[in-house]
Amino acid sequence: MNAAEENLPDMPDPEPDEDSSPDASDVPPPQPSRSTRLPPVEPPGDADPDNLNVRRALAADLLQIGAVSLRPEDPFTWSSGMQSPIYCDNRVTLGYPRIRTAIRDGFHHIVRRLHSSPDVVAGTATAGIPHAAWLADRLDLPMAYVRGEAKSHGRQNRIEGVVRRGQTVVLIEDLISTGGSALSAARALQAAGANVLAVIAIFSYELTAAASAFQEHDLACHTLTDFSTLIDVARRENDLPDAAFESLSEWRMDPDEWSDSRQED
């Protein structure tokens, strides 16, 4: 850990972003909880997200800066009314140059291994936009972004930037929950005649609904870290109690059942 991150400044509450987490759009994120035990070691120099240590280091970073908060005993209420033990706001990463650079390098590593090279890097509005811009700059490629819905005025664009028919596009998202936001953006690109190589995101809740949705649309989805890795890091490095770990694991397996049981209480 470098000196600048030993005493992390308080982060202001960012405004909700429907594109980043459609089910939690009205929930203000909590203040970051900090632990001097995170991250356990400096992040590895290798950006390969298939490396477990790399995935663990990023998960530790997300916990440390408050981008992800865990509250199994005092669940968040999503705008849908569902109870959730986790809140993720990866926009917080924008304030930490080392972490956002690690995210960019991880994305770059994934892109290099795709079966085809992209012509354009596109981001989902709004949380995917800055990460798409940094990746596009690293790759020296054009960059575009996809709105949640078309503008109601002017040219009524949903895709901003230049994406031409026949071009290959890699789509950058910050968070995969049910996959609906990313898949909607991918369909908009496909409707414009683009070939979407893959969706690449920082973090995934690993919900079954998302895996099924991407499989149904025959679209690859890659992430830099995920729910399983994060709660394992929290348990090992941040003293997450076993009961809380089990509760979080139960939520991931059946979010609806977990939520219903809390609402009945």
Residue pairs with C-beta under 8 A, 6 or more apart in sequence:
1 39
1 42
2 98
5 64
5 96
5 98
6 36
8 32
8 34
8 64
8 65
10 31
10 32
11 31
11 32
11 65
11 66
11 92
11 95
13 28
13 29
13 31
14 29
14 89
14 91
14 92
16 24
16 25
16 26
16 27
16 28
17 25
17 91
17 126
17 127
18 25
18 148
19 124
19 125
19 126
19 127
19 128
19 148
19 181
20 89
20 90
20 91
20 126
20 127
20 174
20 175
20 181
21 88
21 89
21 175
21 177
22 177
22 178
22 180
22 181
23 78
23 79
23 80
23 82
23 84
23 177
23 178
24 76
24 78
24 79
24 84
24 87
25 79
26 79
27 76
27 77
27 78
27 79
27 87
29 66
29 69
29 87
29 89
29 92
30 66
30 69
30 71
30 87
31 66
32 64
32 65
32 66
32 69
32 92
33 66
33 69
34 64
34 66
35 63
35 64
35 237
35 238
35 239
37 237
37 238
37 239
38 60
38 61
38 63
38 64
38 233
38 237
38 238
39 57
39 60
39 61
39 64
39 237
40 60
40 237
41 57
43 54
43 57
43 58
43 61
43 98
43 102
44 51
44 53
44 54
44 57
46 54
47 54
47 102
47 105
47 106
47 108
47 109
48 54
48 106
48 109
49 55
49 106
49 109
49 110
49 222
49 223
49 224
49 225
52 229
54 106
54 224
55 224
55 225
55 226
55 229
56 225
56 229
56 232
56 233
57 102
58 99
58 102
58 103
58 106
58 202
58 224
58 225
59 68
59 225
59 229
59 230
59 233
60 233
60 237
61 67
61 93
61 96
61 99
61 102
62 68
62 88
62 90
62 93
62 202
62 203
62 225
62 230
63 70
63 230
63 233
63 234
63 238
65 92
65 93
65 95
65 96
65 99
66 89
66 92
67 88
67 89
67 90
67 91
67 92
67 93
68 86
68 87
68 88
68 89
68 203
68 230
69 86
69 87
70 85
70 86
70 231
70 234
70 240
70 244
70 248
71 85
71 86
71 87
72 85
72 244
72 247
72 248
72 251
73 244
73 247
75 83
75 84
75 85
75 259
75 262
76 83
76 84
76 85
76 86
76 87
77 83
77 84
78 84
81 263
82 255
82 256
82 259
83 258
83 259
83 262
83 263
84 251
84 255
84 259
85 244
85 247
85 248
85 251
85 258
86 205
86 227
86 248
86 251
88 175
88 203
88 205
90 127
90 174
90 175
90 202
90 203
91 127
91 174
93 99
93 100
93 103
93 202
94 100
94 130
100 130
100 131
100 134
101 134
103 131
103 202
103 224
104 131
104 134
104 135
104 138
105 138
106 224
107 131
107 135
107 172
107 200
107 224
108 135
108 138
108 139
110 198
110 200
110 222
111 117
111 118
111 135
111 139
111 170
111 200
114 170
114 197
114 198
115 197
116 168
116 197
117 168
118 139
118 141
118 168
118 169
118 170
118 197
119 141
119 142
119 167
119 168
119 169
120 136
120 141
120 142
120 143
120 144
120 161
120 162
120 163
120 167
120 168
120 169
120 170
120 194
121 132
121 135
121 136
121 139
121 141
121 142
121 143
121 144
121 169
121 170
121 172
122 132
122 143
122 144
122 145
122 146
122 159
122 161
122 163
122 169
122 170
122 171
122 172
122 185
122 189
123 129
123 130
123 131
123 132
123 133
123 143
123 144
123 145
123 146
123 171
123 172
123 173
124 145
124 146
124 171
124 172
124 173
124 174
124 181
124 182
124 185
125 145
125 146
125 147
125 148
127 173
127 174
127 175
128 145
128 171
128 172
128 173
128 174
129 145
131 172
131 174
131 202
132 143
132 145
132 172
133 143
135 172
136 142
136 143
137 143
142 161
142 162
143 161
144 159
144 160
144 161
144 162
144 163
144 169
145 159
145 160
145 161
146 158
146 159
146 160
146 171
146 185
146 188
146 189
147 157
147 158
147 159
147 160
148 181
148 184
149 158
150 156
150 157
150 158
151 157
151 158
158 188
159 188
159 189
159 192
163 169
163 189
163 192
163 194
164 193
164 194
165 192
165 193
165 194
166 193
166 194
166 195
167 193
167 194
167 195
168 194
168 195
168 196
168 197
169 189
169 194
169 195
169 196
169 197
170 196
170 197
170 198
170 200
171 182
171 185
171 186
171 189
171 196
171 198
171 199
171 200
172 199
172 200
172 201
173 181
173 182
173 185
173 199
173 200
173 201
173 202
174 201
174 202
174 203
175 201
175 202
175 203
175 204
175 205
176 182
176 199
176 201
176 203
176 204
176 205
176 210
176 221
176 223
177 205
177 207
177 210
178 207
178 209
178 210
178 213
179 209
179 210
179 211
179 213
179 214
179 221
180 213
182 199
182 201
182 221
183 199
183 213
183 214
183 217
183 219
186 196
186 199
186 217
186 219
187 217
189 196
190 196
196 219
197 220
198 219
198 220
198 221
198 222
199 214
199 219
199 220
199 221
199 222
200 221
200 222
200 223
201 221
201 222
201 223
201 224
202 223
202 224
202 225
203 223
203 224
203 225
203 226
203 227
203 230
204 210
204 221
204 223
204 226
204 227
205 226
205 227
205 252
206 226
206 227
206 228
206 252
207 252
207 255
210 221
214 220
214 221
227 248
227 252
228 252
231 240
231 245
231 248
231 249
234 240
234 245
235 242
235 245
247 258
250 257
250 258
251 258
251 259
